[in-house]
């Protein structure tokens, strides 16, 4: 995960402007005229680095370029390059991608000693710069995806982490905690890359609608399967996090920090780093306060993306059916402007198309826009007072005092009270269901509403194996409702009738913090 300080801000944000400018200058080689040749030189150095040859001579770089030229036709010839000058530029004070040292061991005679025998190697930050450039060049839109198969591994790792901490296995605690950190970081990066790619597809649909129509079904199925899998595993992962916390979080973090093999960090710094990482893992599946978990936010973003793709699909389908889109409209307008008899006619055509006006100094707004309907025509709308200075000289008068802001706090407070009251009723109904159970009695209207809400979630998160529904779970912050296969079925009596559940028995258990509070009671 990203290194963060106590305030939750990335450490790169805390660097001063001089350090930031020095590190950005490391990318100067990408702005040179022969930047492609510089990139191949760095690739040759990376080939040598892969075989553990850290310090290289220009002759070694030339041999590596010759080897790369066998597999790639675009590699420049070492004879056409001034390798020593290029390596010196990469190791200069302005770039510092490489580090240059003098190797006296290469001098076999006095003449060789008098000549400069320099060897070069990557600096740590310089190698990161090279890797960043290669990642940008090699990135592909087709690689963007949401990993839905990872949730089962995350659940297994949480359970293994709780077992290892309970048994005192420090090495296993470190391995599982580091694996969870890497997996969730990778899932975050995958989701961010997927949604960015989806926005690019939406933005370029007018250019290539065939690509979107070709992959629309696979895209919608991919997002639907991901959100269904996340909905199914979210309550189980929350339970797994609680199970890990029951084994002792501080003991867990101390064991991970004790096995951590970063020698350049003090023990206190390693412990604090693992504490930040655990809080990041916990926030994925457990909410601190009224906010949502990261898993819930990711699920909401996926559902929004599904709605956006469906709307985009409708737009593309309608445009293809009618044969008119923004692309065809702009092309027709460009053809009309090019065929205009003179420049004045072309300017008038474009101005009318884009609603451009040259006279703007007599514009004005009404003092109270809320009193004027947006559907009122210009003729029927009331007039706007224009100052004399604006009318005669085209200069607006000095602005007066600001208008008071209408916050409507009373309406917001009433809506908030209604929302809190509705939530309190739902929690009270869920608590009654836990205390008295759903069977052998008549459920009230609030209890029926709570059961139907959880039943809907359970049916959405159901598991189908071999064409048959095996199980389904729906959870709230108070209780968990589960559908268990049962030949006799079950039924619930409500004030408005009887709800039959053929083939399933309904089980209700406390969920999350409610279960913990009930177990802590004497």
C-alpha positions in Angstrom: 0.0 0.0 0.0 1.0 3.6 -0.4 3.2 5.0 2.4 1.2 7.5 4.5 1.9 9.6 7.5 -0.3 10.1 10.5 -2.5 12.6 8.8 -3.4 10.1 6.1 -1.6 12.0 3.3 0.8 10.4 0.9 4.5 11.0 1.8 5.1 12.4 -1.7 2.8 15.3 -0.8 5.1 16.3 2.0 8.2 16.8 -0.2 9.4 20.4 -0.7 9.3 22.0 -4.1 13.0 21.7 -4.7 13.0 17.9 -4.2 9.9 17.5 -6.4 11.5 19.6 -9.2 14.8 17.5 -8.9 12.9 14.2 -9.3 10.8 15.5 -12.2 14.0 16.4 -14.0 14.8 12.7 -14.0 12.3 12.4 -16.9 14.3 14.9 -19.1 15.6 12.2 -21.4 12.0 11.6 -22.7 12.1 15.2 -24.0 15.3 14.9 -26.1 15.2 14.8 -29.9 16.7 11.2 -29.8 14.6 10.0 -26.9 13.9 6.6 -28.5 17.7 6.0 -28.7 18.0 6.9 -25.0 15.2 4.5 -24.1 17.0 1.6 -25.9 20.2 2.4 -24.1 18.3 2.2 -20.8 16.7 -1.1 -21.9 20.2 -2.5 -22.7 21.3 -1.5 -19.2 18.3 -3.2 -17.7 19.2 -6.4 -19.6 22.6 -6.3 -18.0 21.1 -5.6 -14.6 18.9 -8.7 -15.0 22.1 -10.8 -15.1 23.4 -9.0 -12.0 25.9 -6.9 -13.9 25.3 -3.6 -12.1 28.2 -1.5 -13.2 28.6 -1.5 -17.0 31.1 0.0 -19.5 29.9 1.6 -22.8 31.3 -1.5 -24.6 29.0 -3.7 -22.4 26.0 -1.5 -23.4 27.0 -1.8 -27.1 27.1 -5.6 -26.8 23.7 -5.6 -25.1 22.2 -3.4 -27.9 23.6 -5.9 -30.5 21.8 -8.7 -28.7 18.5 -6.8 -28.6 18.9 -6.0 -32.3 18.6 -9.7 -33.1 15.0 -9.8 -31.7 13.9 -6.2 -32.4 14.4 -4.4 -35.7 13.9 -0.9 -34.1 17.1 -1.1 -32.0 19.6 1.6 -33.2 23.1 0.5 -34.1 25.7 1.1 -31.4 28.1 2.3 -34.1 25.7 5.2 -34.9 25.4 6.3 -31.3 27.8 8.2 -29.1 27.2 5.9 -26.1 29.7 7.5 -23.8 28.1 11.0 -24.4 24.6 9.6 -23.9 25.6 7.8 -20.7 27.3 11.0 -19.4 24.1 12.9 -20.1 22.0 10.4 -18.2 24.4 10.7 -15.3 24.7 14.5 -15.3 23.5 16.7 -12.5 20.3 17.6 -14.4 19.1 14.1 -14.8 20.9 11.7 -12.5 19.2 8.6 -13.9 22.6 6.9 -13.8 25.6 7.0 -11.5 29.1 7.3 -12.9 32.3 6.0 -11.3 35.9 5.7 -12.5 37.1 2.1 -12.6 40.9 2.1 -12.4 41.0 -1.8 -12.5 40.3 -1.6 -16.3 43.6 0.3 -16.9 46.2 -2.2 -18.1 48.8 0.4 -19.2 49.6 4.1 -18.8 47.7 5.1 -21.9 44.6 3.5 -20.7 45.0 5.1 -17.3 45.2 8.5 -18.9 41.9 7.9 -20.8 38.8 8.0 -18.7 37.5 4.5 -17.8 34.0 5.2 -16.6 31.5 2.6 -15.6 27.8 3.4 -15.1 24.9 2.0 -13.0 21.3 2.8 -12.3 20.5 5.0 -9.4 17.6 3.7 -7.2 15.3 6.6 -8.3 16.6 6.5 -11.8 15.6 2.8 -12.2 12.1 3.6 -10.8 11.9 6.4 -13.5 12.8 3.9 -16.2 10.2 1.4 -15.0 7.6 4.1 -14.9 8.3 5.0 -18.5 8.2 1.4 -19.6 4.9 0.9 -17.8 3.3 3.9 -19.5 4.6 2.7 -22.9 3.5 -0.9 -22.4 0.1 -0.2 -20.9 -2.9 -1.6 -22.8 -6.6 -0.8 -22.6 -7.4 -4.5 -23.0 -5.7 -5.3 -19.6 -8.3 -3.4 -17.5 -10.5 -5.7 -15.5 -12.2 -6.2 -12.1 -11.0 -9.3 -10.2 -14.0 -11.2 -8.8 -12.1 -14.4 -8.1 -9.9 -12.8 -5.5 -12.6 -12.6 -2.8 -12.4 -16.3 -1.9 -8.6 -16.0 -1.5 -9.0 -12.9 0.7 -11.5 -14.8 2.9 -9.1 -17.8 3.2 -6.2 -15.5 4.0 -8.1 -13.7 6.8 -9.1 -17.1 8.4 -5.5 -18.3 8.1 -4.3 -15.0 9.6 -6.6 -15.5 12.6 -5.4 -19.1 13.0 -1.7 -18.1 12.8 -2.1 -15.3 15.3 -4.0 -17.6 17.7 -1.2 -20.2 17.4 1.6 -17.6 17.7 3.2 -18.4 14.2 5.0 -15.1 13.5 6.2 -16.0 10.1 2.8 -17.1 8.9 1.3 -13.9 10.4 3.7 -11.8 8.4 3.2 -13.7 5.2 -0.6 -13.6 5.3 -0.8 -9.9 6.4 1.7 -8.9 3.6 -0.3 -10.9 1.1 -3.6 -9.3 2.1 -2.0 -5.9 1.8 -0.7 -6.6 -1.7 -4.0 -8.2 -2.9 -6.2 -5.3 -1.7 -3.8 -2.7 -3.2 -3.8 -4.6 -6.5 -7.7 -4.7 -6.4 -7.8 -0.9 -5.8 -5.4 -0.3 -8.7 -7.4 -2.6 -11.0 -10.7 -0.9 -10.1 -9.2 2.6 -10.7 -7.7 1.5 -14.0 -11.0 -0.2 -15.1 -13.1 2.9 -14.5 -10.6 5.2 -16.2 -10.7 2.9 -19.2 -14.5 2.8 -19.1 -14.6 6.6 -19.2 -12.2 6.6 -22.2 -14.5 4.1 -24.0 -17.5 6.3 -23.3 -15.7 9.4 -24.5 -14.5 7.9 -27.8 -17.8 6.1 -28.6 -18.7 8.6 -31.3 -15.4 7.7 -33.1 -15.6 3.9 -32.8 -19.0 2.7 -31.8 -18.4 -0.7 -33.4 -15.8 -1.5 -30.7 -18.2 -0.7 -27.9 -21.0 -2.7 -29.5 -18.7 -5.7 -30.0 -17.8 -5.9 -26.3 -21.0 -4.6 -24.6 -22.3 -8.0 -23.4 -18.9 -9.1 -22.0 -18.5 -5.7 -20.3 -21.9 -5.8 -18.6 -21.5 -9.4 -17.6 -18.1 -8.7 -16.2 -19.3 -5.9 -14.0 -22.5 -7.7 -12.9 -20.6 -10.8 -11.9 -18.1 -8.7 -9.9 -20.8 -6.8 -8.0 -22.7 -10.0 -7.3 -19.6 -11.7 -5.9 -18.7 -8.6 -3.8 -22.3 -8.6 -2.4 -22.0 -12.3 -1.5 -18.6 -12.1 0.2 -18.9 -8.7 2.0 -20.7 -10.0 5.1 -18.4 -13.1 5.3 -15.3 -10.9 5.0 -16.6 -8.6 7.7 -17.0 -11.6 10.0 -13.5 -12.8 9.2 -12.1 -9.3 10.1 -13.9 -9.6 13.5 -12.4 -13.0 14.0 -8.9 -11.7 13.4 -9.5 -8.8 15.9 -10.7 -11.3 18.5 -7.2 -12.8 18.5 -5.6 -9.5 19.4 -4.7 -6.8 16.9 -1.7 -5.4 18.8 -0.2 -8.8 19.2 -0.8 -9.4 15.5 1.0 -6.2 14.5 3.9 -6.8 16.9 4.5 -10.2 15.4 4.4 -8.9 11.9 6.8 -6.0 12.8 9.2 -8.4 14.5 9.5 -10.6 11.4 9.6 -7.6 9.0 13.0 -7.7 7.2 13.4 -4.0 6.3 16.8 -3.2 8.1 16.7 0.5 7.3 13.6 1.1 9.4 13.5 1.3 13.2 11.3 -1.2 15.1 8.9 1.5 16.1 8.6 2.8 12.5 7.9 -0.8 11.3 5.2 -1.3 13.9 3.5 2.0 13.0 3.7 1.1 9.3 2.0 -2.2 9.9 -0.6 -0.4 12.1 -1.5 1.9 9.1 -1.7 -1.1 6.8 -4.0 -3.0 9.1 -6.3 0.1 9.4 -6.4 0.2 5.6 -7.4 -3.5 5.4 -10.0 -3.0 8.1 -11.6 -0.1 6.4 -12.3 -2.2 3.3 -14.9 -4.3 5.1 -15.8 -2.5 8.4 -17.0 1.1 8.6 -15.7 3.4 11.3 -18.7 5.6 12.1 -21.6 6.5 9.8 -19.5 6.3 6.6 -19.5 3.4 4.1 -16.8 0.8 3.8 -14.5 0.8 0.8 -16.1 -2.4 -0.4 -19.5 -0.7 -0.4 -18.1 2.3 -2.2 -16.6 0.1 -4.8 -19.9 -1.7 -5.2 -21.7 1.6 -5.6 -19.2 2.8 -8.3 -19.7 -0.5 -10.2 -23.5 -0.2 -10.2 -23.2 3.4 -11.4 -20.8 2.3 -14.1 -23.4 -0.4 -15.2 -26.1 2.3 -15.4 -23.7 4.5 -17.5 -22.9 1.7 -19.9 -26.6 0.9 -20.4 -27.4 4.5 -21.1 -24.4 4.7 -23.4 -25.6 1.6 -25.2 -29.0 3.1 -25.7 -27.4 6.3 -27.0 -25.2 4.4 -29.5 -28.1 2.2 -30.6 -30.4 5.1 -31.3 -27.7 7.1 -33.1 -26.8 4.1 -35.4 -30.5 3.5 -36.0 -31.1 7.1 -37.1 -27.7 7.5 -38.8 -27.1 10.8 -37.0 -24.5 11.3 -34.3 -22.2 14.1 -33.1 -19.5 13.0 -35.6 -21.8 13.2 -38.6 -23.3 16.5 -37.4 -19.8 18.1 -37.1 -18.8 16.7 -40.4 -21.8 18.2 -42.2 -21.2 21.5 -40.5 -17.6 21.5 -41.5 -18.6 20.7 -45.1 -21.1 23.6 -45.1 -18.5 26.0 -43.7 -15.9 24.9 -46.3 -18.5 25.4 -49.1 -19.5 28.9 -48.0 -19.0 31.6 -50.6 -16.8 33.8 -48.5 -15.3 34.0 -45.0 -18.1 36.2 -43.6 -20.7 33.7 -44.6 -18.7 30.9 -42.9 -18.3 32.9 -39.7 -22.0 33.6 -39.7 -22.8 29.9 -40.2 -20.6 28.7 -37.4 -21.8 31.5 -35.1 -25.4 30.4 -35.6 -24.5 26.7 -35.1 -22.7 27.3 -31.8 -24.9 30.2 -30.6 -22.1 32.7 -30.6 -22.9 36.4 -29.9 -20.6 39.4 -30.2 -22.7 41.8 -28.1 -22.6 40.9 -24.4 -22.3 44.2 -22.6 -26.1 44.6 -22.2 -26.7 41.2 -20.5 -28.1 41.1 -17.1 -29.8 38.8 -14.6 -32.9 39.2 -12.5 -32.4 39.9 -8.8 -34.5 36.8 -7.8 -34.2 34.1 -10.4 -36.5 31.8 -8.3 -39.5 34.0 -9.1 -39.1 33.5 -12.8 -40.1 30.1 -14.3 -37.4 28.6 -16.6 -40.1 27.8 -19.1 -41.2 31.4 -19.5 -40.5 33.0 -22.9 -38.4 36.1 -23.3 -41.5 38.1 -24.3 -43.5 37.0 -21.2 -40.6 37.2 -18.6 -40.3 40.4 -16.6 -37.7 43.0 -17.6 -34.3 43.4 -16.0 -33.1 46.8 -14.8 -30.0 48.0 -16.6 -27.8 50.7 -15.0 -27.1 54.0 -16.9 -23.3 53.4 -17.0 -23.8 50.0 -18.6 -26.3 51.3 -21.2 -24.3 54.4 -22.2 -20.7 53.5 -21.7 -20.7 49.7 -21.6 -19.2 49.6 -18.0 -20.9 47.7 -15.3 -21.4 49.5 -11.9 -19.5 48.5 -8.9 -20.9 45.3 -7.3 -22.9 45.8 -4.1 -23.0 43.7 -1.0 -23.4 39.9 -1.4 -26.9 38.5 -1.2 -27.7 36.3 1.9 -27.3 32.6 1.3 -30.5 30.6 1.6 -29.5 27.5 3.5 -33.0 26.2 4.2 -31.8 24.6 7.4 -35.4 24.0 8.6 -36.2 21.8 5.6 -32.9 19.9 5.9 -33.4 19.4 9.7 -37.0 18.0 9.1 -35.7 15.6 6.4 -32.9 14.5 8.7 -35.3 13.9 11.5 -37.6 11.8 9.3 -34.6 9.8 8.1 -33.4 9.1 11.6 -36.9 8.2 12.7 -37.2 5.7 9.8 -33.8 4.2 10.6 -34.7 3.9 14.3 -38.0 2.1 13.4 -36.1 -0.3 11.2 -33.5 -1.0 13.9 -36.3 -1.5 16.5 -38.1 -3.9 14.2 -34.9 -5.8 13.5 -34.2 -6.1 17.2 -37.7 -7.4 17.8 -37.1 -10.0 15.2 -33.9 -11.1 17.0 -35.6 -11.2 20.4 -38.9 -13.0 19.4 -38.0 -14.7 16.1 -40.0 -14.6 12.8 -42.1 -17.8 13.3 -45.1 -18.8 15.4 -46.4 -15.2 15.7 -47.9 -12.4 13.5 -45.2 -9.9 12.3 -45.9 -6.2 12.5 -45.8 -4.0 9.5 -42.3 -2.7 10.4 -41.0 -6.3 11.0 -42.5 -7.4 7.7 -40.8 -4.5 5.9 -37.4 -5.5 7.5 -37.8 -9.1 6.5 -38.7 -8.3 2.9 -35.8 -6.0 2.6 -33.3 -8.6 3.8 -35.1 -11.3 1.7 -34.5 -9.1 -1.4 -30.8 -8.9 -0.6 -30.6 -12.6 0.0 -32.2 -13.4 -3.3 -29.8 -11.0 -5.1 -26.8 -12.6 -3.5 -28.0 -16.2 -4.0 -25.7 -19.0 -5.0 -26.9 -21.3 -7.9 -25.2 -24.7 -8.3 -26.2 -27.0 -11.1 -29.3 -25.0 -11.9 -30.6 -25.1 -8.3 -30.6 -22.4 -5.6 -28.4 -23.6 -2.7 -28.3 -20.6 -0.3 -28.7 -16.9 0.0 -27.8 -14.4 2.7 -28.9 -10.8 3.3 -27.5 -8.7 6.1 -28.0 -5.4 7.9 -26.1 -3.7 10.7 -28.4 -5.6 13.2 -29.1 -9.1 11.9 -28.4 -11.6 9.1 -31.1 -13.4 7.3 -30.2 -16.7 5.6 -32.2 -19.0 3.3 -31.5 -22.7 4.0 -32.8 -25.4 1.6 -35.6 -27.3 3.3 -38.1 -29.8 1.8 -40.9 -28.7 4.1 -40.4 -25.0 3.4 -41.6 -22.3 5.8 -44.1 -19.5 6.1 -44.4 -16.2 7.9 -47.6 -14.7 9.1 -48.0 -10.9 8.7 -50.8 -8.4 9.3 -51.7 -8.5 5.6 -51.4 -12.2 4.9 -49.1 -15.2 4.9 -45.7 -15.3 3.2 -44.9 -18.8 1.9 -41.2 -19.8 1.2 -41.5 -23.2 -0.5 -38.3 -25.3 -0.4 -36.5 -23.0 2.1 -36.2 -22.4 5.8 -35.6 -18.9 7.1 -32.9 -18.3 9.8 -32.2 -15.1 11.6 -29.0 -14.4 13.5 -27.3 -11.3 15.0 -24.8 -9.7 12.7 -21.4 -8.0 13.3 -21.3 -5.6 16.2 -24.7 -6.6 17.4 -23.5 -10.2 18.0 -20.4 -8.9 19.7 -22.4 -6.8 22.1 -24.8 -9.6 22.9 -21.9 -12.0 23.7 -20.3 -9.3 25.9 -23.4 -8.9 28.0 -23.3 -10.8 31.4 
